[in-house]
C-alpha cells in the first residue's frame, strides 16, 4: 500500500495514524464501536459480504470481529442481510 493510499484509508475509516514513512502506514486498530461505525459507512456505498468487508479491512479486524459487528448492526435494526448473503444498510434499497 502506498503512503497516500494508507493515509487516505486511515482518514476514510477515521483511524489514528500511529506511524508512517515512505513504505508503510500504521494505524490503530478500531474498537468494537468504531468497527460498527466503519462497517455502516462502508455498507452505505454498496452491499457487501463478510469476505468483501474482511478483504477491505484485512489487518485491522478479523472475520469474527466483523461478523460480531454486523450482528450488532442487524440486531439494532440498522442493517439487514440480502438473499445472496450480502449485508446492506436499512433505507438504501
PDB file of N, CA, C and O in Angstrom:
ATOM      1  N   UNK A   1       0.856  -1.170   0.000  1.00  0.00           N
ATOM      2  CA  UNK A   1       0.000   0.000   0.000  1.00  0.00           C
ATOM      3  C   UNK A   1       0.895   1.223   0.000  1.00  0.00           C
ATOM      4  O   UNK A   1       1.845   1.294   0.779  1.00  0.00           O
ATOM      5  N   UNK A   2       0.608   2.181  -0.854  1.00  0.00           N
ATOM      6  CA  UNK A   2       1.422   3.392  -0.893  1.00  0.00           C
ATOM      7  C   UNK A   2       1.091   4.276   0.295  1.00  0.00           C
ATOM      8  O   UNK A   2       0.077   4.096   0.969  1.00  0.00           O
ATOM      9  N   UNK A   3       1.973   5.233   0.531  1.00  0.00           N
ATOM     10  CA  UNK A   3       1.766   6.132   1.667  1.00  0.00           C
ATOM     11  C   UNK A   3       0.466   6.907   1.511  1.00  0.00           C
ATOM     12  O   UNK A   3      -0.300   7.045   2.466  1.00  0.00           O
ATOM     13  N   UNK A   4       0.214   7.417   0.294  1.00  0.00           N
ATOM     14  CA  UNK A   4      -1.008   8.190   0.079  1.00  0.00           C
ATOM     15  C   UNK A   4      -2.248   7.336   0.300  1.00  0.00           C
ATOM     16  O   UNK A   4      -3.202   7.786   0.933  1.00  0.00           O
ATOM     17  N   UNK A   5      -2.247   6.098  -0.219  1.00  0.00           N
ATOM     18  CA  UNK A   5      -3.397   5.220  -0.018  1.00  0.00           C
ATOM     19  C   UNK A   5      -3.599   4.893   1.445  1.00  0.00           C
ATOM     20  O   UNK A   5      -4.739   4.846   1.906  1.00  0.00           O
ATOM     21  N   UNK A   6      -2.528   4.663   2.191  1.00  0.00           N
ATOM     22  CA  UNK A   6      -2.627   4.368   3.610  1.00  0.00           C
ATOM     23  C   UNK A   6      -3.192   5.538   4.387  1.00  0.00           C
ATOM     24  O   UNK A   6      -4.043   5.357   5.257  1.00  0.00           O
ATOM     25  N   UNK A   7      -2.722   6.741   4.077  1.00  0.00           N
ATOM     26  CA  UNK A   7      -3.238   7.924   4.759  1.00  0.00           C
ATOM     27  C   UNK A   7      -4.702   8.132   4.420  1.00  0.00           C
ATOM     28  O   UNK A   7      -5.509   8.445   5.296  1.00  0.00           O
ATOM     29  N   UNK A   8      -5.054   7.959   3.131  1.00  0.00           N
ATOM     30  CA  UNK A   8      -6.444   8.119   2.720  1.00  0.00           C
ATOM     31  C   UNK A   8      -7.339   7.108   3.416  1.00  0.00           C
ATOM     32  O   UNK A   8      -8.418   7.456   3.896  1.00  0.00           O
ATOM     33  N   UNK A   9      -6.892   5.849   3.474  1.00  0.00           N
ATOM     34  CA  UNK A   9      -7.707   4.814   4.109  1.00  0.00           C
ATOM     35  C   UNK A   9      -7.869   5.114   5.593  1.00  0.00           C
ATOM     36  O   UNK A   9      -8.969   4.995   6.132  1.00  0.00           O
ATOM     37  N   UNK A  10      -6.792   5.500   6.252  1.00  0.00           N
ATOM     38  CA  UNK A  10      -6.868   5.834   7.671  1.00  0.00           C
ATOM     39  C   UNK A  10      -7.841   6.957   7.929  1.00  0.00           C
ATOM     40  O   UNK A  10      -8.618   6.899   8.882  1.00  0.00           O
ATOM     41  N   UNK A  11      -7.812   7.987   7.087  1.00  0.00           N
ATOM     42  CA  UNK A  11      -8.733   9.115   7.242  1.00  0.00           C
ATOM     43  C   UNK A  11     -10.167   8.689   6.942  1.00  0.00           C
ATOM     44  O   UNK A  11     -11.090   9.053   7.672  1.00  0.00           O
ATOM     45  N   UNK A  12     -10.359   7.915   5.863  1.00  0.00           N
ATOM     46  CA  UNK A  12     -11.704   7.481   5.496  1.00  0.00           C
ATOM     47  C   UNK A  12     -12.333   6.636   6.594  1.00  0.00           C
ATOM     48  O   UNK A  12     -13.526   6.753   6.874  1.00  0.00           O
ATOM     49  N   UNK A  13     -11.525   5.789   7.211  1.00  0.00           N
ATOM     50  CA  UNK A  13     -12.030   4.913   8.257  1.00  0.00           C
ATOM     51  C   UNK A  13     -12.068   5.601   9.616  1.00  0.00           C
ATOM     52  O   UNK A  13     -12.626   5.050  10.565  1.00  0.00           O
ATOM     53  N   UNK A  14     -11.492   6.782   9.728  1.00  0.00           N
ATOM     54  CA  UNK A  14     -11.490   7.510  10.989  1.00  0.00           C
ATOM     55  C   UNK A  14     -10.538   6.931  12.016  1.00  0.00           C
ATOM     56  O   UNK A  14     -10.773   7.040  13.219  1.00  0.00           O
ATOM     57  N   UNK A  15      -9.456   6.312  11.541  1.00  0.00           N
ATOM     58  CA  UNK A  15      -8.483   5.701  12.443  1.00  0.00           C
ATOM     59  C   UNK A  15      -7.260   6.585  12.596  1.00  0.00           C
ATOM     60  O   UNK A  15      -6.869   7.295  11.670  1.00  0.00           O
ATOM     61  N   UNK A  16      -6.664   6.534  13.773  1.00  0.00           N
ATOM     62  CA  UNK A  16      -5.495   7.349  14.070  1.00  0.00           C
ATOM     63  C   UNK A  16      -4.242   6.708  13.460  1.00  0.00           C
ATOM     64  O   UNK A  16      -3.970   5.524  13.660  1.00  0.00           O
ATOM     65  N   UNK A  17      -3.491   7.519  12.713  1.00  0.00           N
ATOM     66  CA  UNK A  17      -2.220   7.058  12.162  1.00  0.00           C
ATOM     67  C   UNK A  17      -1.185   7.120  13.279  1.00  0.00           C
ATOM     68  O   UNK A  17      -0.931   8.181  13.850  1.00  0.00           O
ATOM     69  N   UNK A  18      -0.591   5.962  13.583  1.00  0.00           N
ATOM     70  CA  UNK A  18       0.378   5.852  14.669  1.00  0.00           C
ATOM     71  C   UNK A  18       1.793   6.110  14.166  1.00  0.00           C
ATOM     72  O   UNK A  18       2.606   6.728  14.853  1.00  0.00           O
ATOM     73  N   UNK A  19       2.077   5.625  12.948  1.00  0.00           N
ATOM     74  CA  UNK A  19       3.409   5.757  12.369  1.00  0.00           C
ATOM     75  C   UNK A  19       3.279   5.726  10.853  1.00  0.00           C
ATOM     76  O   UNK A  19       2.438   5.010  10.308  1.00  0.00           O
ATOM     77  N   UNK A  20       4.111   6.502  10.180  1.00  0.00           N
ATOM     78  CA  UNK A  20       4.137   6.427   8.728  1.00  0.00           C
ATOM     79  C   UNK A  20       5.514   6.795   8.212  1.00  0.00           C
ATOM     80  O   UNK A  20       6.204   7.643   8.779  1.00  0.00           O
ATOM     81  N   UNK A  21       5.898   6.144   7.131  1.00  0.00           N
ATOM     82  CA  UNK A  21       7.093   6.514   6.388  1.00  0.00           C
ATOM     83  C   UNK A  21       6.801   6.242   4.924  1.00  0.00           C
ATOM     84  O   UNK A  21       5.647   6.004   4.567  1.00  0.00           O
ATOM     85  N   UNK A  22       7.802   6.270   4.074  1.00  0.00           N
ATOM     86  CA  UNK A  22       7.556   6.124   2.633  1.00  0.00           C
ATOM     87  C   UNK A  22       7.081   4.722   2.246  1.00  0.00           C
ATOM     88  O   UNK A  22       6.527   4.543   1.162  1.00  0.00           O
ATOM     89  N   UNK A  23       7.288   3.728   3.111  1.00  0.00           N
ATOM     90  CA  UNK A  23       6.916   2.351   2.784  1.00  0.00           C
ATOM     91  C   UNK A  23       5.685   1.835   3.497  1.00  0.00           C
ATOM     92  O   UNK A  23       5.024   0.925   2.998  1.00  0.00           O
ATOM     93  N   UNK A  24       5.359   2.395   4.657  1.00  0.00           N
ATOM     94  CA  UNK A  24       4.287   1.805   5.464  1.00  0.00           C
ATOM     95  C   UNK A  24       3.543   2.892   6.239  1.00  0.00           C
ATOM     96  O   UNK A  24       4.105   3.918   6.623  1.00  0.00           O
ATOM     97  N   UNK A  25       2.259   2.622   6.450  1.00  0.00           N
ATOM     98  CA  UNK A  25       1.431   3.460   7.313  1.00  0.00           C
ATOM     99  C   UNK A  25       0.801   2.536   8.340  1.00  0.00           C
ATOM    100  O   UNK A  25       0.147   1.558   7.979  1.00  0.00           O
ATOM    101  N   UNK A  26       0.995   2.843   9.626  1.00  0.00           N
ATOM    102  CA  UNK A  26       0.445   2.031  10.710  1.00  0.00           C
ATOM    103  C   UNK A  26      -0.672   2.826  11.371  1.00  0.00           C
ATOM    104  O   UNK A  26      -0.483   3.968  11.791  1.00  0.00           O
ATOM    105  N   UNK A  27      -1.853   2.186  11.454  1.00  0.00           N
ATOM    106  CA  UNK A  27      -2.982   2.831  12.122  1.00  0.00           C
ATOM    107  C   UNK A  27      -3.389   1.995  13.319  1.00  0.00           C
ATOM    108  O   UNK A  27      -3.131   0.793  13.374  1.00  0.00           O
ATOM    109  N   UNK A  28      -4.026   2.645  14.272  1.00  0.00           N
ATOM    110  CA  UNK A  28      -4.520   1.951  15.456  1.00  0.00           C
ATOM    111  C   UNK A  28      -5.758   1.142  15.076  1.00  0.00           C
ATOM    112  O   UNK A  28      -6.641   1.644  14.380  1.00  0.00           O
ATOM    113  N   UNK A  29      -5.821  -0.097  15.528  1.00  0.00           N
ATOM    114  CA  UNK A  29      -6.977  -0.957  15.238  1.00  0.00           C
ATOM    115  C   UNK A  29      -8.237  -0.346  15.843  1.00  0.00           C
ATOM    116  O   UNK A  29      -8.178   0.264  16.911  1.00  0.00           O
ATOM    117  N   UNK A  30      -9.369  -0.504  15.173  1.00  0.00           N
ATOM    118  CA  UNK A  30     -10.601   0.096  15.678  1.00  0.00           C
ATOM    119  C   UNK A  30     -11.149  -0.639  16.897  1.00  0.00           C
ATOM    120  O   UNK A  30     -10.971  -1.848  17.042  1.00  0.00           O
ATOM    121  N   UNK A  31     -11.817   0.109  17.764  1.00  0.00           N
ATOM    122  CA  UNK A  31     -12.563  -0.500  18.871  1.00  0.00           C
ATOM    123  C   UNK A  31     -13.816  -1.144  18.277  1.00  0.00           C
ATOM    124  O   UNK A  31     -14.109  -0.967  17.094  1.00  0.00           O
ATOM    125  N   UNK A  32     -14.553  -1.892  19.102  1.00  0.00           N
ATOM    126  CA  UNK A  32     -15.788  -2.519  18.599  1.00  0.00           C
ATOM    127  C   UNK A  32     -16.773  -1.474  18.102  1.00  0.00           C
ATOM    128  O   UNK A  32     -17.379  -1.651  17.045  1.00  0.00           O
ATOM    129  N   UNK A  33     -16.940  -0.385  18.849  1.00  0.00           N
ATOM    130  CA  UNK A  33     -17.873   0.664  18.426  1.00  0.00           C
ATOM    131  C   UNK A  33     -17.403   1.338  17.145  1.00  0.00           C
ATOM    132  O   UNK A  33     -18.213   1.636  16.267  1.00  0.00           O
ATOM    133  N   UNK A  34     -16.097   1.581  17.031  1.00  0.00           N
ATOM    134  CA  UNK A  34     -15.562   2.173  15.804  1.00  0.00           C
ATOM    135  C   UNK A  34     -15.777   1.232  14.626  1.00  0.00           C
ATOM    136  O   UNK A  34     -16.103   1.679  13.526  1.00  0.00           O
ATOM    137  N   UNK A  35     -15.598  -0.068  14.848  1.00  0.00           N
ATOM    138  CA  UNK A  35     -15.777  -1.045  13.781  1.00  0.00           C
ATOM    139  C   UNK A  35     -17.219  -1.057  13.295  1.00  0.00           C
ATOM    140  O   UNK A  35     -17.461  -1.129  12.090  1.00  0.00           O
ATOM    141  N   UNK A  36     -18.171  -0.988  14.200  1.00  0.00           N
ATOM    142  CA  UNK A  36     -19.592  -0.924  13.812  1.00  0.00           C
ATOM    143  C   UNK A  36     -19.826   0.297  12.926  1.00  0.00           C
ATOM    144  O   UNK A  36     -20.492   0.204  11.895  1.00  0.00           O
ATOM    145  N   UNK A  37     -19.284   1.425  13.327  1.00  0.00           N
ATOM    146  CA  UNK A  37     -19.435   2.662  12.561  1.00  0.00           C
ATOM    147  C   UNK A  37     -18.754   2.564  11.196  1.00  0.00           C
ATOM    148  O   UNK A  37     -19.311   3.005  10.191  1.00  0.00           O
ATOM    149  N   UNK A  38     -17.559   1.991  11.160  1.00  0.00           N
ATOM    150  CA  UNK A  38     -16.825   1.812   9.901  1.00  0.00           C
ATOM    151  C   UNK A  38     -17.622   0.928   8.945  1.00  0.00           C
ATOM    152  O   UNK A  38     -17.760   1.245   7.764  1.00  0.00           O
ATOM    153  N   UNK A  39     -18.146  -0.184   9.464  1.00  0.00           N
ATOM    154  CA  UNK A  39     -18.921  -1.100   8.622  1.00  0.00           C
ATOM    155  C   UNK A  39     -20.181  -0.414   8.090  1.00  0.00           C
ATOM    156  O   UNK A  39     -20.525  -0.572   6.919  1.00  0.00           O
ATOM    157  N   UNK A  40     -20.858   0.336   8.933  1.00  0.00           N
ATOM    158  CA  UNK A  40     -22.059   1.055   8.494  1.00  0.00           C
ATOM    159  C   UNK A  40     -21.709   2.020   7.364  1.00  0.00           C
ATOM    160  O   UNK A  40     -22.446   2.120   6.383  1.00  0.00           O
ATOM    161  N   UNK A  41     -20.597   2.723   7.495  1.00  0.00           N
ATOM    162  CA  UNK A  41     -20.185   3.658   6.446  1.00  0.00           C
ATOM    163  C   UNK A  41     -19.817   2.930   5.156  1.00  0.00           C
ATOM    164  O   UNK A  41     -20.171   3.387   4.069  1.00  0.00           O
ATOM    165  N   UNK A  42     -19.118   1.814   5.262  1.00  0.00           N
ATOM    166  CA  UNK A  42     -18.748   1.040   4.073  1.00  0.00           C
ATOM    167  C   UNK A  42     -19.982   0.490   3.367  1.00  0.00           C
ATOM    168  O   UNK A  42     -20.044   0.477   2.137  1.00  0.00           O
ATOM    169  N   UNK A  43     -20.958   0.037   4.142  1.00  0.00           N
ATOM    170  CA  UNK A  43     -22.168  -0.540   3.555  1.00  0.00           C
ATOM    171  C   UNK A  43     -23.078   0.516   2.933  1.00  0.00           C
ATOM    172  O   UNK A  43     -23.980   0.174   2.169  1.00  0.00           O
ATOM    173  N   UNK A  44     -22.858   1.782   3.244  1.00  0.00           N
ATOM    174  CA  UNK A  44     -23.618   2.848   2.598  1.00  0.00           C
ATOM    175  C   UNK A  44     -23.230   2.960   1.117  1.00  0.00           C
ATOM    176  O   UNK A  44     -24.042   3.373   0.289  1.00  0.00           O
ATOM    177  N   UNK A  45     -21.983   2.589   0.791  1.00  0.00           N
ATOM    178  CA  UNK A  45     -21.510   2.642  -0.597  1.00  0.00           C
ATOM    179  C   UNK A  45     -22.161   1.568  -1.445  1.00  0.00           C
ATOM    180  O   UNK A  45     -22.603   1.831  -2.564  1.00  0.00           O
ATOM    181  N   UNK A  46     -22.220   0.337  -0.903  1.00  0.00           N
ATOM    182  CA  UNK A  46     -22.823  -0.785  -1.629  1.00  0.00           C
ATOM    183  C   UNK A  46     -22.943  -1.972  -0.682  1.00  0.00           C
ATOM    184  O   UNK A  46     -22.209  -2.056   0.303  1.00  0.00           O
ATOM    185  N   UNK A  47     -23.867  -2.895  -0.973  1.00  0.00           N
ATOM    186  CA  UNK A  47     -23.961  -4.114  -0.159  1.00  0.00           C
ATOM    187  C   UNK A  47     -22.681  -4.942  -0.302  1.00  0.00           C
ATOM    188  O   UNK A  47     -22.108  -5.018  -1.388  1.00  0.00           O
ATOM    189  N   UNK A  48     -22.237  -5.558   0.792  1.00  0.00           N
ATOM    190  CA  UNK A  48     -21.022  -6.366   0.764  1.00  0.00           C
ATOM    191  C   UNK A  48     -21.181  -7.594   1.637  1.00  0.00           C
ATOM    192  O   UNK A  48     -21.941  -7.606   2.605  1.00  0.00           O
ATOM    193  N   UNK A  49     -20.438  -8.631   1.262  1.00  0.00           N
ATOM    194  CA  UNK A  49     -20.394  -9.862   2.059  1.00  0.00           C
ATOM    195  C   UNK A  49     -19.346  -9.706   3.152  1.00  0.00           C
ATOM    196  O   UNK A  49     -18.557  -8.761   3.144  1.00  0.00           O
ATOM    197  N   UNK A  50     -19.350 -10.642   4.086  1.00  0.00           N
ATOM    198  CA  UNK A  50     -18.338 -10.639   5.146  1.00  0.00           C
ATOM    199  C   UNK A  50     -16.944 -10.734   4.537  1.00  0.00           C
ATOM    200  O   UNK A  50     -16.024 -10.046   4.979  1.00  0.00           O
ATOM    201  N   UNK A  51     -16.785 -11.581   3.527  1.00  0.00           N
ATOM    202  CA  UNK A  51     -15.478 -11.753   2.883  1.00  0.00           C
ATOM    203  C   UNK A  51     -15.004 -10.455   2.229  1.00  0.00           C
ATOM    204  O   UNK A  51     -13.829 -10.103   2.330  1.00  0.00           O
ATOM    205  N   UNK A  52     -15.913  -9.743   1.560  1.00  0.00           N
ATOM    206  CA  UNK A  52     -15.548  -8.467   0.936  1.00  0.00           C
ATOM    207  C   UNK A  52     -15.124  -7.451   1.993  1.00  0.00           C
ATOM    208  O   UNK A  52     -14.124  -6.753   1.830  1.00  0.00           O
ATOM    209  N   UNK A  53     -15.891  -7.377   3.071  1.00  0.00           N
ATOM    210  CA  UNK A  53     -15.558  -6.451   4.147  1.00  0.00           C
ATOM    211  C   UNK A  53     -14.221  -6.827   4.774  1.00  0.00           C
ATOM    212  O   UNK A  53     -13.408  -5.952   5.072  1.00  0.00           O
ATOM    213  N   UNK A  54     -13.988  -8.115   4.974  1.00  0.00           N
ATOM    214  CA  UNK A  54     -12.738  -8.571   5.572  1.00  0.00           C
ATOM    215  C   UNK A  54     -11.556  -8.251   4.662  1.00  0.00           C
ATOM    216  O   UNK A  54     -10.499  -7.851   5.152  1.00  0.00           O
ATOM    217  N   UNK A  55     -11.709  -8.415   3.355  1.00  0.00           N
ATOM    218  CA  UNK A  55     -10.595  -8.107   2.453  1.00  0.00           C
ATOM    219  C   UNK A  55     -10.284  -6.612   2.480  1.00  0.00           C
ATOM    220  O   UNK A  55      -9.123  -6.223   2.358  1.00  0.00           O
ATOM    221  N   UNK A  56     -11.298  -5.778   2.637  1.00  0.00           N
ATOM    222  CA  UNK A  56     -11.090  -4.334   2.733  1.00  0.00           C
ATOM    223  C   UNK A  56     -10.420  -3.958   4.058  1.00  0.00           C
ATOM    224  O   UNK A  56      -9.597  -3.044   4.110  1.00  0.00           O
ATOM    225  N   UNK A  57     -10.780  -4.669   5.119  1.00  0.00           N
ATOM    226  CA  UNK A  57     -10.283  -4.345   6.460  1.00  0.00           C
ATOM    227  C   UNK A  57      -9.201  -5.312   6.943  1.00  0.00           C
ATOM    228  O   UNK A  57      -8.904  -5.359   8.137  1.00  0.00           O
ATOM    229  N   UNK A  58      -8.614  -6.079   6.029  1.00  0.00           N
ATOM    230  CA  UNK A  58      -7.598  -7.058   6.451  1.00  0.00           C
ATOM    231  C   UNK A  58      -6.480  -6.356   7.208  1.00  0.00           C
ATOM    232  O   UNK A  58      -6.030  -5.278   6.819  1.00  0.00           O
ATOM    233  N   UNK A  59      -6.049  -6.969   8.273  1.00  0.00           N
ATOM    234  CA  UNK A  59      -5.028  -6.375   9.122  1.00  0.00           C
ATOM    235  C   UNK A  59      -5.595  -5.471  10.205  1.00  0.00           C
ATOM    236  O   UNK A  59      -4.890  -5.120  11.151  1.00  0.00           O
ATOM    237  N   UNK A  60      -6.861  -5.091  10.076  1.00  0.00           N
ATOM    238  CA  UNK A  60      -7.489  -4.213  11.070  1.00  0.00           C
ATOM    239  C   UNK A  60      -8.503  -4.947  11.930  1.00  0.00           C
ATOM    240  O   UNK A  60      -8.656  -4.645  13.114  1.00  0.00           O
ATOM    241  N   UNK A  61      -9.198  -5.918  11.330  1.00  0.00           N
ATOM    242  CA  UNK A  61     -10.238  -6.638  12.070  1.00  0.00           C
ATOM    243  C   UNK A  61     -10.357  -8.055  11.514  1.00  0.00           C
ATOM    244  O   UNK A  61     -10.312  -8.266  10.302  1.00  0.00           O
ATOM    245  N   UNK A  62     -10.508  -9.009  12.407  1.00  0.00           N
ATOM    246  CA  UNK A  62     -10.683 -10.408  11.998  1.00  0.00           C
ATOM    247  C   UNK A  62     -12.098 -10.605  11.452  1.00  0.00           C
ATOM    248  O   UNK A  62     -12.988  -9.782  11.669  1.00  0.00           O
ATOM    249  N   UNK A  63     -12.278 -11.706  10.746  1.00  0.00           N
ATOM    250  CA  UNK A  63     -13.602 -12.035  10.228  1.00  0.00           C
ATOM    251  C   UNK A  63     -14.607 -12.192  11.366  1.00  0.00           C
ATOM    252  O   UNK A  63     -15.763 -11.791  11.231  1.00  0.00           O
ATOM    253  N   UNK A  64     -14.173 -12.773  12.486  1.00  0.00           N
ATOM    254  CA  UNK A  64     -15.070 -12.939  13.642  1.00  0.00           C
ATOM    255  C   UNK A  64     -15.524 -11.594  14.190  1.00  0.00           C
ATOM    256  O   UNK A  64     -16.703 -11.417  14.496  1.00  0.00           O
ATOM    257  N   UNK A  65     -14.602 -10.644  14.318  1.00  0.00           N
ATOM    258  CA  UNK A  65     -14.980  -9.316  14.816  1.00  0.00           C
ATOM    259  C   UNK A  65     -15.925  -8.621  13.857  1.00  0.00           C
ATOM    260  O   UNK A  65     -16.862  -7.944  14.279  1.00  0.00           O
ATOM    261  N   UNK A  66     -15.681  -8.789  12.565  1.00  0.00           N
ATOM    262  CA  UNK A  66     -16.569  -8.195  11.572  1.00  0.00           C
ATOM    263  C   UNK A  66     -17.953  -8.809  11.680  1.00  0.00           C
ATOM    264  O   UNK A  66     -18.951  -8.090  11.626  1.00  0.00           O
ATOM    265  N   UNK A  67     -18.034 -10.139  11.833  1.00  0.00           N
ATOM    266  CA  UNK A  67     -19.338 -10.805  11.986  1.00  0.00           C
ATOM    267  C   UNK A  67     -20.074 -10.309  13.228  1.00  0.00           C
ATOM    268  O   UNK A  67     -21.280 -10.065  13.178  1.00  0.00           O
ATOM    269  N   UNK A  68     -19.351 -10.157  14.349  1.00  0.00           N
ATOM    270  CA  UNK A  68     -19.983  -9.655  15.585  1.00  0.00           C
ATOM    271  C   UNK A  68     -20.517  -8.240  15.379  1.00  0.00           C
ATOM    272  O   UNK A  68     -21.625  -7.925  15.813  1.00  0.00           O
ATOM    273  N   UNK A  69     -19.741  -7.395  14.723  1.00  0.00           N
ATOM    274  CA  UNK A  69     -20.173  -6.015  14.489  1.00  0.00           C
ATOM    275  C   UNK A  69     -21.376  -5.979  13.547  1.00  0.00           C
ATOM    276  O   UNK A  69     -22.297  -5.187  13.746  1.00  0.00           O
ATOM    277  N   UNK A  70     -21.370  -6.834  12.523  1.00  0.00           N
ATOM    278  CA  UNK A  70     -22.519  -6.903  11.611  1.00  0.00           C
ATOM    279  C   UNK A  70     -23.760  -7.398  12.335  1.00  0.00           C
ATOM    280  O   UNK A  70     -24.858  -6.891  12.105  1.00  0.00           O
ATOM    281  N   UNK A  71     -23.595  -8.383  13.208  1.00  0.00           N
ATOM    282  CA  UNK A  71     -24.717  -8.888  14.008  1.00  0.00           C
ATOM    283  C   UNK A  71     -25.289  -7.764  14.869  1.00  0.00           C
ATOM    284  O   UNK A  71     -26.506  -7.642  15.006  1.00  0.00           O
ATOM    285  N   UNK A  72     -24.424  -6.956  15.440  1.00  0.00           N
ATOM    286  CA  UNK A  72     -24.884  -5.816  16.249  1.00  0.00           C
ATOM    287  C   UNK A  72     -25.692  -4.843  15.387  1.00  0.00           C
ATOM    288  O   UNK A  72     -26.741  -4.361  15.816  1.00  0.00           O
ATOM    289  N   UNK A  73     -25.210  -4.551  14.174  1.00  0.00           N
ATOM    290  CA  UNK A  73     -25.946  -3.658  13.273  1.00  0.00           C
ATOM    291  C   UNK A  73     -27.321  -4.234  12.931  1.00  0.00           C
ATOM    292  O   UNK A  73     -28.313  -3.506  12.906  1.00  0.00           O
ATOM    293  N   UNK A  74     -27.378  -5.535  12.669  1.00  0.00           N
ATOM    294  CA  UNK A  74     -28.646  -6.190  12.334  1.00  0.00           C
ATOM    295  C   UNK A  74     -29.579  -6.167  13.541  1.00  0.00           C
ATOM    296  O   UNK A  74     -30.758  -5.842  13.407  1.00  0.00           O
ATOM    297  N   UNK A  75     -29.058  -6.509  14.722  1.00  0.00           N
ATOM    298  CA  UNK A  75     -29.887  -6.531  15.937  1.00  0.00           C
ATOM    299  C   UNK A  75     -30.427  -5.151  16.291  1.00  0.00           C
ATOM    300  O   UNK A  75     -31.513  -5.033  16.859  1.00  0.00           O
ATOM    301  N   UNK A  76     -29.674  -4.114  15.958  1.00  0.00           N
ATOM    302  CA  UNK A  76     -30.120  -2.739  16.218  1.00  0.00           C
ATOM    303  C   UNK A  76     -31.087  -2.244  15.145  1.00  0.00           C
ATOM    304  O   UNK A  76     -31.637  -1.149  15.264  1.00  0.00           O
ATOM    305  N   UNK A  77     -31.297  -3.048  14.097  1.00  0.00           N
ATOM    306  CA  UNK A  77     -32.199  -2.657  13.023  1.00  0.00           C
ATOM    307  C   UNK A  77     -31.588  -1.670  12.047  1.00  0.00           C
ATOM    308  O   UNK A  77     -32.309  -1.030  11.280  1.00  0.00           O
ATOM    309  N   UNK A  78     -30.277  -1.539  12.064  1.00  0.00           N
ATOM    310  CA  UNK A  78     -29.593  -0.590  11.177  1.00  0.00           C
ATOM    311  C   UNK A  78     -29.144  -1.237   9.873  1.00  0.00           C
ATOM    312  O   UNK A  78     -28.833  -0.535   8.911  1.00  0.00           O
ATOM    313  N   UNK A  79     -29.105  -2.564   9.829  1.00  0.00           N
ATOM    314  CA  UNK A  79     -28.670  -3.290   8.636  1.00  0.00           C
ATOM    315  C   UNK A  79     -29.462  -4.580   8.529  1.00  0.00           C
ATOM    316  O   UNK A  79     -30.100  -5.015   9.489  1.00  0.00           O
ATOM    317  N   UNK A  80     -29.415  -5.184   7.356  1.00  0.00           N
ATOM    318  CA  UNK A  80     -30.040  -6.495   7.175  1.00  0.00           C
ATOM    319  C   UNK A  80     -29.279  -7.273   6.111  1.00  0.00           C
ATOM    320  O   UNK A  80     -28.445  -6.730   5.388  1.00  0.00           O
ATOM    321  N   UNK A  81     -29.594  -8.565   6.039  1.00  0.00           N
ATOM    322  CA  UNK A  81     -28.918  -9.463   5.111  1.00  0.00           C
ATOM    323  C   UNK A  81     -29.801  -9.663   3.878  1.00  0.00           C
ATOM    324  O   UNK A  81     -30.986  -9.976   3.992  1.00  0.00           O
ATOM    325  N   UNK A  82     -29.210  -9.478   2.708  1.00  0.00           N
ATOM    326  CA  UNK A  82     -29.921  -9.720   1.452  1.00  0.00           C
ATOM    327  C   UNK A  82     -29.991 -11.223   1.184  1.00  0.00           C
ATOM    328  O   UNK A  82     -29.311 -12.005   1.848  1.00  0.00           O
ATOM    329  N   UNK A  83     -30.807 -11.624   0.222  1.00  0.00           N
ATOM    330  CA  UNK A  83     -30.965 -13.045  -0.096  1.00  0.00           C
ATOM    331  C   UNK A  83     -29.655 -13.708  -0.495  1.00  0.00           C
ATOM    332  O   UNK A  83     -29.470 -14.903  -0.264  1.00  0.00           O
ATOM    333  N   UNK A  84     -28.739 -12.941  -1.098  1.00  0.00           N
ATOM    334  CA  UNK A  84     -27.457 -13.504  -1.543  1.00  0.00           C
ATOM    335  C   UNK A  84     -26.393 -13.520  -0.445  1.00  0.00           C
ATOM    336  O   UNK A  84     -25.247 -13.893  -0.694  1.00  0.00           O
ATOM    337  N   UNK A  85     -26.775 -13.111   0.781  1.00  0.00           N
ATOM    338  CA  UNK A  85     -25.848 -13.159   1.906  1.00  0.00           C
ATOM    339  C   UNK A  85     -25.059 -11.892   2.140  1.00  0.00           C
ATOM    340  O   UNK A  85     -24.299 -11.809   3.104  1.00  0.00           O
ATOM    341  N   UNK A  86     -25.224 -10.895   1.273  1.00  0.00           N
ATOM    342  CA  UNK A  86     -24.538  -9.620   1.488  1.00  0.00           C
ATOM    343  C   UNK A  86     -25.333  -8.771   2.480  1.00  0.00           C
ATOM    344  O   UNK A  86     -26.550  -8.906   2.608  1.00  0.00           O
ATOM    345  N   UNK A  87     -24.618  -7.904   3.168  1.00  0.00           N
ATOM    346  CA  UNK A  87     -25.234  -7.007   4.140  1.00  0.00           C
ATOM    347  C   UNK A  87     -25.431  -5.636   3.513  1.00  0.00           C
ATOM    348  O   UNK A  87     -24.637  -5.200   2.680  1.00  0.00           O
ATOM    349  N   UNK A  88     -26.496  -4.964   3.923  1.00  0.00           N
ATOM    350  CA  UNK A  88     -26.758  -3.607   3.458  1.00  0.00           C
ATOM    351  C   UNK A  88     -27.376  -2.809   4.598  1.00  0.00           C
ATOM    352  O   UNK A  88     -27.867  -3.375   5.575  1.00  0.00           O
ATOM    353  N   UNK A  89     -27.345  -1.518   4.464  1.00  0.00           N
ATOM    354  CA  UNK A  89     -27.901  -0.612   5.469  1.00  0.00           C
ATOM    355  C   UNK A  89     -29.383  -0.411   5.198  1.00  0.00           C
ATOM    356  O   UNK A  89     -29.791  -0.315   4.041  1.00  0.00           O
ATOM    357  N   UNK A  90     -30.187  -0.346   6.237  1.00  0.00           N
ATOM    358  CA  UNK A  90     -31.623  -0.123   6.122  1.00  0.00           C
ATOM    359  C   UNK A  90     -31.853   1.241   5.450  1.00  0.00           C
ATOM    360  O   UNK A  90     -31.205   2.233   5.785  1.00  0.00           O
ATOM    361  N   UNK A  91     -32.789   1.261   4.499  1.00  0.00           N
ATOM    362  CA  UNK A  91     -33.159   2.514   3.851  1.00  0.00           C
ATOM    363  C   UNK A  91     -32.410   2.817   2.571  1.00  0.00           C
ATOM    364  O   UNK A  91     -32.645   3.862   1.966  1.00  0.00           O
ATOM    365  N   UNK A  92     -31.516   1.939   2.136  1.00  0.00           N
ATOM    366  CA  UNK A  92     -30.753   2.201   0.918  1.00  0.00           C
ATOM    367  C   UNK A  92     -31.266   1.444  -0.292  1.00  0.00           C
ATOM    368  O   UNK A  92     -30.613   1.441  -1.335  1.00  0.00           O
ATOM    369  N   UNK A  93     -32.413   0.805  -0.178  1.00  0.00           N
ATOM    370  CA  UNK A  93     -32.938  -0.002  -1.277  1.00  0.00           C
ATOM    371  C   UNK A  93     -32.956   0.819  -2.504  1.00  0.00           C
ATOM    372  O   UNK A  93     -33.364   0.339  -3.562  1.00  0.00           O
TER     373      UNK A  93
END
